[in-house]
Amino acid sequence: MNIRKHWKNLLLTTTALFWANCTSENDSTFPTIGQDTPPAVDPGASSDSNIESSSENAAESSSSETKAPSSNSAAEPSSSSLNPNVYRLASNPSVTCTSSYINGGKCLDDDDAKSNKEAIQRKIDEYKKTVEENQTLTLKQLDSLEEKINANLKEWLDADYKAYRTPKSHCTHVDPGTLVYNCSNNKSHEASTLVTDYDNHILYTKEEHRAQFPEKYQSSSSSEPESSSSATPPSPLCQKSDFTTEADFNKAWEDDKKELLDIAKKELGTNLAEKDSICLDRVERTYWSPSTDVIAKKQTCDGETVVNPRYQQELDSLKASVKKIIDKCIEYSKIEQIACDISAMCPEYGVDSKCTYKYSCNDGLSCRRTEGERDLNCSNKQGENFKYTQEEFEKKYYTKCRY
């Protein structure tokens, strides 16, 4: 009786161990996945796209003694049953991996500003190369491209100035870090070294992906249209070259200013009134605001080189600007005007910071004007308030400062 009881107990123990072992094997083959589900990942993103960190790594894979099923596909659960942040290795689907970021936190605002400037310069260099070596574009297309690049450049630089020169109280772009996959075989892989199949949640080495999908790496050169070198060149065949620099426009401004001032001084004579002398001195101290345009000075068509029309247009515009200022001095020289002292109050720094000018005139008038505005807010010695437009004010008053 005791023997039978002993064997019965032994049998129960053996059975319990058997089932415990089976449960352990199943748990190892299909590890429990963390339930914290990150935001959905864009399937079209590259391998280093932003993916939220998982809450924990997957459980350890089963030991080598675990019996593997006859087919890998039979052993894998469907992708729909996986946590969105869990991937499997193409080389060993039993290994699961979760993504996370490491070494993040650096502020990238300065890096972004530098990268943006470099990107703008690359576009400028590409444009220059295109028009200098042109063999396919008509002259009309070259002119249109010249117009477009300068319009775009103004937009790029304006956006860059506003984005990276405006004072900020905090960082606007923080580096999330390096995306890595931590796998259940105790190995980690940087995402940049892998190719990620987001639809099926599979991770390939680059070599595996190339071997599995060779058609994705085939050259498309056979389907490309006939190369431009074999196309018939337009007639006339034109190029644009010798691009302007800031120094070129500065010289043009100074030369035009000297020529037109000499003419004005001869017209006004040597005995200039104080207000006329101040006006001309002020013109002499004006400077040209650096241009952002990318303009070629030369245009060559079928071997004949002339001044690029857009460059000539810029030179003419520059000269007209100087003449407009000097002509105003000549116009006001014929008008009796009242003297005013002027002082400026300007903030120390800021992209949108503006100076405020205060005018104190000999007839008791007091005015204020904010930089960029056309109107002056004034009050006379009787305390009456009214406004002058800048043009109305300049015809009646002149400022004595010589800046």
C-alpha positions in Angstrom: 0.0 0.0 0.0 2.8 2.4 0.9 4.6 1.5 -2.4 1.5 2.3 -4.4 1.1 5.6 -2.5 4.8 6.4 -3.2 4.5 5.7 -7.0 1.3 7.7 -7.1 3.0 10.7 -5.6 6.0 10.3 -7.9 3.7 10.2 -10.9 1.9 13.4 -9.9 5.3 15.2 -9.3 6.6 14.1 -12.7 3.4 15.2 -14.4 3.5 18.6 -12.7 7.2 19.1 -13.8 6.3 18.1 -17.4 3.6 20.8 -17.6 5.7 23.3 -15.9 8.5 22.6 -18.5 6.0 23.0 -21.3 4.8 26.3 -20.0 8.3 27.6 -19.7 9.1 26.5 -23.3 6.0 28.3 -24.6 6.8 31.4 -22.6 10.3 31.4 -24.0 9.2 30.9 -27.6 6.6 33.6 -27.5 7.8 36.1 -25.0 5.4 38.4 -23.2 5.6 41.9 -24.8 5.4 45.1 -22.8 2.0 46.6 -23.0 3.0 50.3 -23.2 2.1 51.2 -26.8 4.0 54.1 -28.3 2.4 56.4 -30.9 1.9 54.9 -34.4 5.0 55.1 -36.7 4.8 56.4 -40.2 5.4 53.4 -42.5 7.1 55.6 -45.0 9.7 56.9 -42.7 13.4 56.1 -43.0 15.2 53.7 -40.7 16.2 56.6 -38.4 12.7 58.0 -38.1 11.3 59.1 -34.7 10.0 56.2 -32.7 8.9 56.4 -29.1 11.0 54.5 -26.6 9.5 51.2 -25.4 8.7 50.6 -21.7 10.9 47.5 -21.6 12.8 45.0 -23.6 11.2 41.8 -24.8 11.8 38.6 -22.7 14.8 36.5 -23.3 14.5 34.0 -26.3 14.2 30.3 -25.6 17.3 28.1 -25.1 18.9 26.1 -27.8 17.2 23.0 -26.4 13.7 24.3 -27.3 12.3 22.4 -30.2 11.7 24.7 -33.1 8.7 24.2 -35.4 9.3 23.0 -38.9 8.6 26.4 -40.4 9.6 29.8 -39.2 6.3 31.3 -40.4 4.4 28.7 -38.4 6.2 29.8 -35.2 5.6 33.5 -35.7 2.5 35.3 -34.4 0.8 37.6 -36.9 2.1 41.1 -37.0 -1.3 42.4 -36.0 -0.8 40.7 -32.6 2.5 42.5 -31.9 3.0 45.6 -29.9 3.6 48.4 -32.6 7.0 49.0 -31.1 8.2 45.4 -31.4 10.2 44.1 -34.4 11.7 40.8 -35.3 15.0 40.0 -36.9 14.7 38.8 -40.5 17.6 36.4 -39.8 16.0 35.0 -36.7 12.3 35.8 -36.3 12.3 34.3 -32.7 14.4 37.4 -31.6 12.2 40.4 -30.8 13.5 44.0 -30.6 12.1 47.2 -29.3 13.3 50.8 -30.1 14.5 53.6 -27.9 16.7 56.7 -28.1 20.0 57.2 -26.4 22.4 60.2 -25.9 19.7 62.8 -26.6 19.1 66.2 -25.1 21.5 68.5 -27.1 20.1 71.8 -28.3 20.3 71.8 -32.2 19.3 75.4 -32.9 22.9 76.5 -33.8 23.4 73.4 -35.8 20.2 74.0 -37.7 21.2 77.6 -38.5 24.6 76.4 -39.9 23.0 73.6 -41.8 20.4 75.9 -43.3 23.1 78.4 -44.5 25.0 75.5 -46.0 21.9 74.3 -47.8 21.3 77.8 -49.2 24.9 78.0 -50.4 24.6 74.6 -52.2 21.5 75.9 -54.1 23.4 79.0 -55.1 26.4 77.0 -56.2 24.2 74.6 -58.2 22.5 77.6 -59.9 25.8 79.1 -60.8 27.0 75.9 -62.3 23.8 75.5 -64.3 24.0 78.9 -66.0 27.7 78.9 -66.5 27.8 75.5 -68.2 24.4 75.7 -69.9 24.0 73.6 -73.0 20.2 73.0 -73.0 18.3 76.1 -71.8 17.1 78.9 -74.0 18.0 82.5 -73.1 14.4 83.0 -72.0 14.7 80.0 -69.7 18.0 81.3 -68.3 16.4 84.7 -67.6 13.5 83.0 -65.9 15.8 80.9 -63.8 17.8 84.0 -62.8 14.6 85.7 -61.7 13.4 82.6 -59.7 16.7 82.0 -57.8 16.8 85.6 -56.6 13.2 85.6 -55.5 13.8 82.3 -53.7 17.0 83.6 -52.1 15.2 86.5 -50.5 12.6 84.1 -49.1 15.3 81.6 -47.8 17.4 84.4 -46.1 14.3 86.1 -44.6 13.1 82.8 -43.2 16.6 82.0 -41.9 16.9 85.4 -40.3 13.6 85.1 -38.5 14.1 81.5 -37.4 17.7 81.8 -36.1 18.4 85.4 -35.3 15.3 86.2 -33.2 16.2 86.1 -29.5 14.8 83.0 -27.9 14.1 82.2 -24.2 14.4 78.5 -24.8 15.7 75.9 -27.2 13.3 75.2 -30.1 14.9 72.0 -31.4 16.3 69.3 -29.1 18.2 66.3 -30.4 16.1 63.2 -29.5 19.3 61.1 -29.7 20.3 58.0 -31.6 17.6 55.5 -32.4 18.6 51.9 -31.4 16.9 48.5 -31.3 17.4 46.5 -28.1 16.8 42.8 -28.8 15.9 39.8 -26.8 19.3 38.1 -27.6 21.0 40.8 -25.5 22.3 42.7 -28.6 21.6 46.3 -29.6 21.7 47.7 -33.1 21.7 51.3 -34.3 18.8 52.0 -36.6 21.0 53.6 -39.2 22.8 50.2 -39.7 19.5 48.4 -40.5 16.7 48.5 -43.0 13.3 48.6 -41.3 10.1 47.0 -42.8 7.5 49.0 -40.8 4.6 47.2 -42.4 5.7 43.8 -41.3 7.8 44.8 -38.3 11.0 43.1 -39.6 14.6 44.3 -39.2 17.1 43.5 -42.0 20.8 44.1 -42.2 21.5 46.1 -45.3 23.1 43.0 -46.9 20.0 40.9 -46.1 17.7 43.5 -47.5 19.7 43.7 -50.7 19.7 39.9 -51.1 16.0 39.6 -50.3 14.9 42.5 -52.6 17.5 42.9 -55.3 15.0 44.6 -57.6 14.9 47.6 -55.2 18.7 48.2 -55.9 18.6 47.8 -59.7 19.9 50.9 -61.6 17.2 52.8 -63.3 19.7 54.2 -65.9 18.2 52.0 -68.6 14.8 53.8 -68.2 16.2 57.3 -68.1 15.5 59.6 -71.0 18.1 60.5 -73.5 21.0 62.4 -71.9 21.1 66.2 -72.2 24.5 66.0 -74.0 22.8 64.4 -77.0 20.0 66.9 -77.2 20.2 69.7 -79.8 21.5 72.9 -78.2 19.2 75.9 -78.4 20.0 78.8 -80.7 21.4 81.1 -79.6 23.3 79.1 -77.0 23.9 81.3 -74.0 25.6 81.2 -70.6 25.9 83.7 -67.7 29.1 84.2 -65.8 31.3 86.5 -63.6 28.9 86.8 -60.6 28.7 90.0 -58.6 30.1 90.5 -55.1 29.1 93.0 -52.4 32.2 95.0 -53.3 31.0 95.4 -56.9 27.8 97.1 -55.8 29.5 99.2 -53.1 31.9 100.5 -55.7 29.1 101.3 -58.1 27.2 103.1 -55.3 30.2 105.2 -54.4 31.1 106.1 -58.0 27.5 107.1 -58.8 27.2 109.2 -55.6 30.5 111.1 -56.3 29.4 111.8 -59.8 26.0 113.1 -58.9 27.1 115.1 -55.9 29.7 116.9 -58.0 26.9 117.9 -60.4 24.6 119.0 -57.6 27.3 121.1 -55.9 28.0 122.9 -59.2 24.3 123.6 -59.6 23.9 125.0 -56.0 27.1 127.0 -56.1 29.8 127.3 -53.5 28.0 129.5 -50.9 25.6 126.8 -49.6 23.1 127.6 -46.9 23.5 125.5 -43.7 20.5 123.3 -44.5 21.7 122.6 -48.0 25.2 121.8 -46.9 23.8 119.4 -44.2 21.6 117.7 -46.8 24.5 117.0 -49.2 26.8 115.9 -46.4 24.1 113.5 -45.3 23.9 112.0 -48.9 27.7 111.7 -48.9 27.5 109.6 -45.7 24.8 107.2 -47.0 25.9 103.7 -47.8 24.5 100.9 -49.9 22.7 98.1 -48.2 24.3 94.8 -49.2 22.4 92.9 -51.9 21.5 89.3 -51.5 21.0 88.8 -55.2 23.0 86.3 -57.2 23.6 88.2 -60.5 26.0 87.4 -63.3 27.8 90.5 -64.8 28.3 88.8 -68.2 26.1 87.1 -70.7 27.6 85.2 -73.6 25.6 84.0 -76.5 27.2 82.0 -79.3 30.6 83.4 -78.3 29.6 87.1 -78.1 29.8 88.6 -74.5 27.7 91.5 -73.4 26.7 93.0 -70.0 24.1 90.8 -68.4 20.8 92.8 -68.7 19.8 92.0 -65.1 23.1 93.4 -63.8 22.7 96.5 -65.9 19.2 96.9 -64.5 20.6 96.7 -61.0 23.2 99.3 -61.7 20.6 101.7 -63.2 18.4 101.2 -60.2 21.3 101.9 -57.8 22.1 105.2 -59.6 18.5 106.2 -59.6 18.4 105.7 -55.8 21.3 108.1 -55.3 19.9 110.7 -57.7 16.5 110.6 -55.9 18.2 111.6 -52.6 20.3 114.4 -54.2 17.3 115.8 -56.2 15.4 116.2 -52.9 18.3 118.3 -51.5 18.2 120.5 -54.6 14.4 120.8 -54.3 14.5 121.8 -50.6 17.3 124.3 -51.2 14.6 126.5 -52.8 12.4 126.4 -49.7 12.6 128.3 -46.4 12.9 125.7 -43.7 13.0 125.7 -39.9 15.8 124.0 -38.0 15.2 121.1 -35.7 17.5 119.1 -33.4 17.0 115.3 -33.5 17.9 112.6 -31.0 17.4 108.8 -31.3 16.5 106.2 -28.7 17.3 102.7 -29.8 17.0 99.3 -28.1 20.3 97.5 -27.7 19.3 94.3 -29.5 16.4 92.6 -31.3 15.4 91.6 -34.8 12.2 93.7 -34.6 13.6 96.4 -32.4 13.0 99.9 -33.8 14.4 103.3 -32.9 12.3 106.2 -31.9 13.3 109.7 -33.1 12.6 112.9 -31.2 12.5 116.3 -33.0 12.8 119.6 -31.1 12.3 122.5 -33.5 13.2 126.2 -33.3 9.5 127.2 -33.5 8.6 125.2 -30.5 7.4 122.1 -32.3 8.1 118.7 -30.7 7.6 115.5 -32.6 8.3 111.8 -32.3 8.6 109.2 -35.1 9.2 105.4 -34.8 11.6 103.9 -37.3 9.7 102.5 -40.4 6.7 104.7 -39.9 5.8 107.6 -42.2 3.9 109.8 -39.7 5.3 112.0 -37.0 3.2 112.6 -33.8 3.7 116.3 -33.0 2.6 119.0 -30.6 3.2 122.7 -30.8 4.1 125.2 -28.0 0.4 125.8 -27.4 0.0 122.1 -26.6 -2.0 121.2 -29.7 -1.5 117.7 -31.0 -1.4 116.8 -34.7 0.4 114.6 -37.2 2.8 115.3 -40.1 3.6 112.8 -42.8 7.4 112.5 -43.3 7.2 114.3 -46.6 5.1 117.2 -45.2 7.6 117.6 -42.3 10.7 117.6 -44.5 9.3 120.3 -46.7 8.9 122.7 -43.7 11.7 121.5 -41.3 15.3 120.3 -41.6 17.3 118.4 -39.0 20.7 119.8 -38.0 22.5 116.5 -37.2 25.0 115.3 -39.7 24.9 111.5 -39.6 
